[in-house]
Amino acid sequence: MNTFLSSEQVQYQSTCQAFVDEKLCSQGIIKDLETSKEKQKEALSLISQSGLIGTSLPHEYGGGGKTFVYAAILAEQLGMKDAGLSLVLANHLSACHLIWRYGTDEQKSRYLPLLSRGESFATLAFGEEQAGSDFSLVQTSAESNKLNGKKAWVVNGDTAHVALVLARSSEQNQIWIVDLTSKSGVSVVKDRQKLGLKSASTTDIEFSSYALDEKSALCQAPEKVEEAIEYALSLSKVLLAAGALGICEQAIKYSVQRANQREQFGQTIGKFQAIQWKLADMSTETSAARLLTYRAAWSKDDAKDEFFKFAAMCKLFAARVARLYSGEAAQIYGTLGISEEEPMEKLYRDAKVIEVLEGTQEIQKNIVASQVGA
Ligand SMILES: Cc1cc2nc3c(=O)[nH]c(=O)nc-3n(C[C@H](O)[C@H](O)[C@H](O)COP(=O)(O)OP(=O)(O)OC[C@H]3O[C@@H](n4cnc5c(N)ncnc54)[C@H](O)[C@@H]3O)c2cc1C
């Protein structure tokens, strides 16, 4: 399973797994994550203190100096227990890497050390009610150094300290680094309830004459804004795909257990070829999704020209595989597959949401098509 990871990466994977098991699972945090904001905050603070969160960020700004593959490893391990945590990590790290790549030296020194150490948390606030797939429709404005408008579906909008906000000024989009802890001009206006990934608190944020510091514009070259948006979303997609792998792994594990235990018509259901073929497809396509996802994570640092394409492909494929096979896992469980007493229904709900965010499946196809020259 790990032939493409180095021995150091395999070691890191074990460290992440131990953290998730010992800190998040055995202390009973995971089981209430969907419903308890308190537990969500507790999980966030444990992840922040784990020393794992900044592994893929640069040494000079307090990170571990490792590649983005390490971020994918952590996202996958979190996704094994709750893919909502992979989403939280995805937003945080995308914002961090965005600042690292496009920010000024002053912005990097100001924000990255705290974010790398998990002493503050970041998120992306790009989308709006009317601007989901099409960011040219963004209405939030940053005219005369005042930010006005409403960003929708912001992960951790109620707990993050820093948001990278997409806003329009002089008919052009810019990304602004915004302090969400500011007492004036920023408020959480709506708590979004959703089908899955419920452990990732998601809110709308409204800015009302929020005073922008001119130095907080991220991209010094305006022509870089489009690229920066795609870069942030690509980072996020890879980590979400890694979370989807976690879902697939769980679906396989539980399905095999059930197939070997449940008896009907005088034999365990795993003896039926119909069930065996589901397990074979699940395992095969999960392995393919894993190769694609880690290929994308690797290309972020080592094959930069291909990063956007592989990020779109891995999110498209891993999300589809997770949704399809968490559904098949539920099918193998029969009635218990749709029962809240068993984990299948949650895996299925989480996987469906991954198909929608950070660009829908259709948008990923558009990106892949344009990347291959169509
Ligand atoms: C749980 C969750 C968390 C999120 N977190 C964040 C966040 O932290 N920050 C943030 O900024 N946003 C966030 N979002 C927003 C998310 O990125 C958008 O919901 C997503 O991009 C879809 O936008 P939309 O709902 O407006 O769909 P629309 O753009 O209205 O699309 C509707 C349908 O039309 C299709 N479609 C649209 N355009 C095309 C096209 N050109 N070709 C083919 N089909 C097309 C879509 O695929 C989709 O099926 C989050 C969303 C969710 C659900």
The ligand as an ORCA input file, in Angstrom:
! r2SCAN-3c Opt
* xyz 0 1
  C     -19.217     22.038      2.786
  C     -18.826     23.163      1.899
  C     -17.735     23.942      2.262
  C     -17.346     24.987      1.468
  N     -16.295     25.729      1.885
  C     -15.954     26.815      1.199
  C     -14.918     27.668      1.692
  O     -14.310     27.395      2.740
  N     -14.625     28.781      1.012
  C     -15.294     29.091     -0.133
  O     -14.986     30.128     -0.708
  N     -16.290     28.318     -0.630
  C     -16.639     27.195      0.008
  N     -17.652     26.401     -0.448
  C     -18.356     26.782     -1.692
  C     -18.119     25.812     -2.825
  O     -16.844     25.952     -3.368
  C     -19.248     25.975     -3.840
  O     -20.392     25.518     -3.176
  C     -19.049     25.192     -5.094
  O     -18.017     25.766     -5.843
  C     -20.329     25.089     -5.909
  O     -20.879     26.362     -6.119
  P     -22.463     26.586     -6.280
  O     -23.168     25.881     -5.215
  O     -22.716     28.043     -6.425
  O     -22.816     25.836     -7.624
  P     -23.100     26.503     -9.049
  O     -21.887     27.221     -9.505
  O     -24.375     27.243     -9.019
  O     -23.274     25.210     -9.952
  C     -24.518     24.497    -10.010
  C     -24.364     23.317    -10.952
  O     -23.995     23.772    -12.266
  C     -22.799     23.159    -12.683
  N     -21.974     24.094    -13.451
  C     -21.699     25.398    -13.157
  N     -20.874     25.917    -14.066
  C     -20.590     24.926    -14.955
  C     -19.780     24.827    -16.126
  N     -19.069     25.867    -16.565
  N     -19.728     23.641    -16.782
  C     -20.453     22.558    -16.343
  N     -21.234     22.595    -15.238
  C     -21.298     23.753    -14.551
  C     -22.097     22.756    -11.398
  O     -21.193     21.683    -11.625
  C     -23.254     22.353    -10.521
  O     -23.634     21.038    -10.782
  C     -18.060     25.297      0.279
  C     -19.146     24.505     -0.074
  C     -19.533     23.448      0.712
  C     -20.712     22.615      0.298
*
